[in-house]
Amino acid sequence: MKTGTTWLKALMFTTLNRFRFDFSDHPLLRNGPHGCFPVVDVYQSTSYPIGDSEDLSFPRLFGSHFAHNVLPASITDPSSGCKFVYVCRDPKDVVVSMWHFILKLRPKELPPVSFDQVFKAFCEGVTEYGPYWDHVLGFWKAAHESPDKILFFKYEEIKSDAEAHVKKLAEFMGVPISVQEEDNGMVKKIAEFCSFEHLTSLEINKTGFQKISSEYGIPNHVFFRRGEVGDWKSHLTKEMKEQIDRITHDKLKGSGLTIGATPES
């Protein structure tokens, strides 16, 4: 959660369906990223059956925050036809974004949760989908074992070159960008259409709701905040920054993966 999955959904949906929809009358203009990309995590409720997915075009796109080791073998086995695109982010920015998300969703009758509380729980691995570093490592290792099945992204790298990642997504999803499309500016159009600035300017993401169940929905604007790299600098103390960097270094040591900064000596 809070690693850029809303943005990734927009990029994937738009890239995959670029032949079906015109940018002037696009589903993202009416539904928002989550409305175009069902999340299997919330389909556990019988009041909101996953059978609705029958209306989706093929190949079908689904989102999930579940860790790799709890997903069913029917979709993680290399012989299955399922593919994964995973995005991770500097944990310092993740915990800040998570705190703001919690504050926006917390019932008004309850006292606000302090950043110190969320930070402590995050560092101890007490978060809704399990310890962050274990979650990232699970997909990182699986991506190395099955690179044709799992595409692993870093949020910061997408931010630095969104167009390059659009082309990677297209190739991975089996709909590569043609030379003609690139010459006609399709990659740039997708990147700009799905940009944070454009998505947050849309009325659907200002006033719309994302249906979670038959009785519950989340305002779309809650899924967007600042989308910046390094926003943690406005929230973390020097000690907090060093603590997360130490955990990151220790957890990822020997994996070949680097996210965020290394701890200061």
Sequence and secondary structure as in RCSB ss.txt:
>XXXX:A:sequence
MKTGTTWLKALMFTTLNRFRFDFSDHPLLRNGPHGCFPVVDVYQSTSYPIGDSEDLSFPRLFGSHFAHNVLPASI
TDPSSGCKFVYVCRDPKDVVVSMWHFILKLRPKELPPVSFDQVFKAFCEGVTEYGPYWDHVLGFWKAAHESPDKI
LFFKYEEIKSDAEAHVKKLAEFMGVPISVQEEDNGMVKKIAEFCSFEHLTSLEINKTGFQKISSEYGIPNHVFFR
RGEVGDWKSHLTKEMKEQIDRITHDKLKGSGLTIGATPES
>XXXX:A:secstr
  SSHHHHHHHHHHHHTTTT  GGG HHHHHHHHHSS BGGGGGSTTS GGGGGGS SS   B    GGGS HHH
HSTTSS  EEEEE  HHHHHHHHHHHHHHHS TTS    HHHHHHHHHTT STTS HHHHHHHHHHHHHH TTTE
EEEEHHHHHH HHHHHHHHHHHTT    HHHHHTTHHHHHHHHTSHHHHHHSTHHHH EEE SSS EEEGGGG S
   TTGGGGT  HHHHHHHHHHHHHHHTTTS   S     
